[in-house]
């Protein structure tokens, strides 16, 4: 029997009425919105390896960072802070069209978190499980403070990424904590134009494709074989959905996860000691691309954070996607498989690895897109 949500089914009419913050049916997302965990781990490597060499630049780099006081925004209405040595980090990729991002589409005055990953760092900080949340997942969004100081009501059957639209990172964190029962220790948001520049500063990222990827929408045209992708091509890869698999966002998530591992492997071999300009460029680009919670919004704090993660490489990072099934009312949307998702959240709350049974039968687990890149 197909698994369903543990709550009563959402009335499709009510769901459609609340599919976006404004009550309008949201438009299909425009292009190049994928900026992920890549920038975070690259910055971690730069700060740890650069160490004292970055000392004289700390003041300038601090000025690049943007911090958000999540504790003040959410108050006491949060899951219990369990001090067991583990750490949970919400990583977001936003799609603002402001500033340099304007080249990727019209700025309509709103942003959405079209990429979301929960990174659970296990006790000892030697391995991590990463859980991607599809942007098109229909969830129960809690009441949130809006950007103009008002409050938005709780909504059933809302698009997951609408939380960012109505209340920024604080509402997204509140939504994730309501979904999981897990308190997020930190959050990091990555801007995609900064991500593109970061890849260029690195000199590109090496990947191998096992099948051709041709996507006119993302302007990506790759034959099977080994490639060194520049920033523009990397953006194309992590946003493509029509060039691989069934054309869904679930397939795109698998590509994103494969790209994360390729980037982690490559960062280890970047010679920043022998190239002071590359060290500066990477640090400058990374800090400009990041927004963090206020507890991480300084280079010294980010350096300590990075040092705590330095033992985690691609080989001890497991990638998972929230178990979902396609919505029978709208195949462009997905619904969480409540029991299987519960297995994931329970495992992470108790600092245990995600069990393999949690993703078996999920629509995300069925896609083969992740095998296209290695």
N, C-alpha and C positions, 0 to 999 in steps of 0.2 A: 504494500500500500504506500502510495506517495505520502511523504511526510508533510505536515502542515504546520502553520504557526500555532503556538500554544494558546493564543488568544482567539476570541471569536473572530470570524472572517470580517474584514473591513468592507463596508458597503461601497461598491465600486463607484457609485455616484458621489458619495462623500469623499472618497479618495481622490477622484478626479478634480473635485472642487477645491481640494487643498494641496494639489500637486506642487504648487510653488508658493512662495511667501505671499505673493500678491493675489493669489486666487486664480491667476491665469495659468493656462497650460503652458509649461515652460517650453522654449524653443529647443530644438536639437542643439547640442553644444557645438560651438565653432571650433576652429582647429588649433593645434599646438598648445595644449593645456597641460602637458605632462612634465612636471618637475618634481623629483622624488627624493628619496633617501640618499641618492647618489651624492648630492652636494654636501649633505650632512657628514657622510663618512669620509669624503675627500677632505673636508675642512678638518675633521678629527685627525686625519693623517698628517695634514700640513701643520697643525698646531703642535702635535706631539713631536714630530720629527724636526720641526723648525725650532721648537723650544726657545732657548735663549736668543737665537738669531732673530726672533721676532720681537724681542723686548723693546727695542727702540720704536717699533711700529705700533705698540699696543694702544697708545692714545688715539692715533688715527683710526685704527681698526675698530676700537670701541665706538667711535662716532658713526661707523657704518651700520652697526647693529640696531635692530628695532626690538623692543621688549613689550610684552603684554602681561599685566598683573592678573593672572588667571585666578589666584586665590581670592583677591578682592572682588573679582567679577562674579564668582560662583558662591562664595561664602561657605557656610557649614553644610549645605545640602549636597553632600558628595559621599561616595563610598568611603569606608574606613581606610585610613592609611596604614597598610600592613607593612611592618618593618621586618622583612625576612631576608634582606640582602638582595632581593631582585629589584628590577626597575622596569616601569612601563612608560613608553614614550609614544606619543601620537605624532606622526609625521604627515604633513599635508602638502599637497601641491596645488597652488591657487591659480585661477585663470583671469586675473585682472587684466584689463586692456589699457591701464594707465601707463604713462611714460613710454619707455622703450617697447613695452608689450603691445603698443598700439599697432605695430606692423603685423600682428597676428589676428586682427579683427577690430571691429568697432567697439569702443568703450561705452557700454550701455549703463554705466553707473553702478553695476553690481558685480560681485565675484562669487564664484562657487569653488568648493574644494573638490575638484574632479579627480583627485588622487588622495587616498587615505590609507595609511598603514599603521597598525599597532605593533610596535617593536617591544617584545618582552625579553629583557636581558636577565638571564638566570643568575641565581646566587653564585658568586665567584667571578661573574662577568667574563666567562670564557666561551659562552655560546648564547645564541638568541633564536627565538621563534618570531617570525614576522607574519602578521595576518592582514591581508588586504581586504578592504571593504569596498565592494563595487559601488560606484556613484549612483547607479540606477536602482539601488535597493530601496524598497518601500518599508519604512520603519515608523514607529511611534515617536514623534519628535516632542520633547518636553517644552514647557513654557520657557521662553528665554527673554533676556533683556535685549532690546534692539539697539542699533547704533545711535538712534536719536533719543535714547533714554526711556523709551516706552517698553511695553512687554508684548510679546507675541503669544497667543494662546497655544496650548498643547494641541497637536494635530496628529490624527491617525492616518496612516497610509501616505506619509510625506516622503518625497525623495530624500535620500540620505544627504546629498550635497546641498539641499536647500537650507540646511542648518547654518552653513557658513554664510549664505546669502542674507538670512534674516538677522543673524547675531554674531557673525565673525567667528574667530577661533574659539571664543568662550562658549558659544552655543554648540559648536561642533564637539567640543570636549564634553559638555554636559550631555549631549546626545549619545556619544560613545560610552560614557560612564553609565547612563541609563540602560543602554543595550547590554553592557557586559557585566555590570556590577564591580568593575575594576577601576580604581582611582588612577588617573594618569599622573605620573610624577613630573613629566616634562612634555612640552610640545615644541615642534620645530616646523616652520612653514617655509617652503622653497618657492622662489619666483622663477618662472621658466626662462625668461630672457637671460637671467643670471646663470642658470643652468647651462644654456647654450654657450655662453662665454667661458664658463668653467671648463667644459669639454675642450674648447679651443685652446685654453691656457695649458691644459694637460698634454696637448699635442694629439688629441683624438683618443678613441677607445677601440681596441681590437676585439672583433667578434667573428664567429664563424657561423654562416647560415647553412642549413642542411636542405633547404628548399628555396625556390625563388620568392622574393617579396616584391610585388609590383602594386603600388597604391598611388593612384593619381591624386587623391585627396591630400595625402601627406607628402607627396612628391618624393616618394622613396622607390628606388629601382635597384634592387640587389639580386644578383645571380647567386646560386649556391657557391660557397667558398669562403675564404678568409677576407675580411675587410677591416680597414681602419676608418671609423666613422668620425667626421668632424661634428661640431656642435649642431649644425642644421640637420645633418643626417641622423644624429642621435635623437633629436627631438622628433624627427619623422618616425624613427623606429618605436619609441616609447608611446607614440600616440596612434600608430597605425591600427586599424581594426578591419579594414576591408581587404588588406593584402594577405591575411593569414586566417586559418581556422574558419569559423562560421561567420566571421564579420562582427562578432559581439564584443562588448566591453570586457567580457570574461577572458577572451583570447588575448586582448591587449594587456590585461593584468599579467598574464603569463609571460609575455614578452618583457614587460617592465621588470618582473622578478629576475628573469634571465640576465637582463642588462645590468641590474644591481650587482649580481655576482661577478660579471665580467669586469665591471668598473672597480670593484673591491680588489680583484686580483691585480689589476693594472696599477692602482695607486701605490702598491707596495714597491713597485720598481721605478717610481719617479725619482730622479736625482735632484732633490731640491737643495741639498747641501752644496752641490757644485754649480748651482745656477741661482744666484740671489734674486735675479729678476723674476724667474719663474716662481720662486718662493713668495715674493711680494705679490705678483699677479694673482696667484692662487688664493692667497689669504685675503687680498682686497676684494676679489670677485666673490668669494664664498661668503664673507661677512656682509657684503652688500645684498646678497641674494637671500639672506636668512632673516626670519622673524622668529623669536623664541619667547618662552615664558620669561618673566622678569628675573627668575632665579638663575637663568643662564645668559642673561643679556650683557655679558662683558667677556672680553677675550680671556681674562684669567679664569673665569668660571667655566667657559667653554673648553679651555685647555684641560682643566681638571676633569671635566666630563669626558673629553676625548681620551685622556689617559686611562680612564676607567673602562673604556671600550676597546683599547688597543689590541687586546688578545682575541678579538672576534674577527674572523675572516670568512670568506665565502664557504669554506669547508665546514664551518660549525654554525652556519646560519640556515635555518630551515624556513622555506617560504610556503605559506598556506593562504588560501582564499576563503573568506566567510562562506560556509555552505549555503547555497541558494538553489531555488528552482524558478523556472520561468513563470511569470504571472499569467494564468490562463485568460485573464481579462485584457492583458496587454503584453505581448511577447517582447516588447522593448523594455520591460521592467522585470525585476526579479524579487522574490520573496525569501526571507531568511528561513532556513529549515531549523525550527526552534530547538528541537532536541539535539541535533548535531552541533549547532552553534553553542548550545549549553555545555556540551562536552569540552569544547575549546575554552570557553570562559572559565569553567571550573578547573581545568588543568592549569591555566595561567594563574588563576587566583592562588593555587596551591604550589606554584613554581614547579610544575611538571610539564614535560613535553606534550605537545598536541598529539593525541592518539590518531593513528591512521584511520580508524573507523569513523572519525569525525567528518572526513571529507568524502568518504565512499558514497557514491550515488548523487553527489552534488553536480549541478550543471557546470560549475567552474572546474571541477576535477575531471570532467569528461573531455574538455577541450585539449587538443594536441598542439596548440600554438606554441607552448613553451619549449617544444622539442625542435622548433625551427631555428632557434638561436642557441649557441653555446660558446 
